[in-house]
């Protein structure tokens, strides 16, 4: 009787295992990490964006007929916790790739983990140039336009101003230091006559709703900024995204919504093209891959794994008591990246 019990239990375990295996064969899992509890104003719209993308992907048949599943974890704004989350997603959940992160130091931590463990990682929002250049690696790709790209866009507009004395204010951590450094370099190249003093005021990203919304009627007038004027973009790609987003959430999108949405759309395109979850095949599929986005087609460059997603450049203003972005023009990311020879000097050999 005891033997029959153990035999029956063994058969039950085997059957359960077969069932789980069958379920696993019908789906592909992505591990997603972000600072949800630390930065809800930025990451909640981002999460809504990727949830919309996930819904659309599965409604269209998933990844080569398999359902796409996203397992999300909160890093709490701590690099060590992000690496722990990444390890759990890879070792316990058997995810095909990692995506996400917001803060630059956390993006770099997950990138280092991906490189050590040979896991594909698509960084969503970190802006530091290091993630694709000085600390870039074979397994890491980045969606959002970098500090260099946005600095180049702003420098182009700022160089037309007659001012000769400039100053910058930025947070004293990786993103701020990198943004200021590259802006000063690019501005000096365009205008050798300008001077940077110890007191400088400069702003990146201020045209994004995440930053303008809290300012309301206190929004400064006339600042040249990068941002996301969702209310004035009239392209078919963006109007389709906007309609779907508002229908699902009864709310307007933020820049994070675009990033979250496009991160998962790009991840799905990579998985579909690869036809496999093998990291090397994912890399081969991603290098040079062009995908659609609400801002138009973008490409992941082979040389540094940076996408050519661009940004809008315009000026801040107040309209009906709210901060808005006016006179905005979309700048393609591909027009503001350094040449291959420069990248080769900055990026370590794989």
Secondary structure as UniProt FT lines:
FT   HELIX           2..25
FT   STRAND          27..34
FT   TURN            36..38
FT   HELIX           40..59
FT   TURN            60..62
FT   TURN            64..65
FT   STRAND          66..74
FT   TURN            76..77
FT   HELIX           79..91
FT   STRAND          97..100
FT   HELIX           104..117
FT   STRAND          121..123
FT   HELIX           129..131
FT   TURN            132..135
FT   TURN            138..139
FT   STRAND          140..142
FT   HELIX           147..158
FT   TURN            159..160
FT   STRAND          165..166
FT   HELIX           174..190
FT   TURN            192..193
FT   STRAND          195..196
FT   HELIX           209..215
FT   HELIX           216..218
FT   STRAND          224..227
FT   HELIX           230..232
FT   HELIX           236..249
FT   HELIX           255..274
FT   HELIX           279..286
FT   TURN            287..288
FT   STRAND          290..291
FT   TURN            294..295
FT   STRAND          298..300
FT   TURN            302..304
FT   STRAND          306..307
FT   STRAND          311..319
FT   TURN            320..321
FT   STRAND          322..331
FT   HELIX           333..336
FT   HELIX           340..346
//
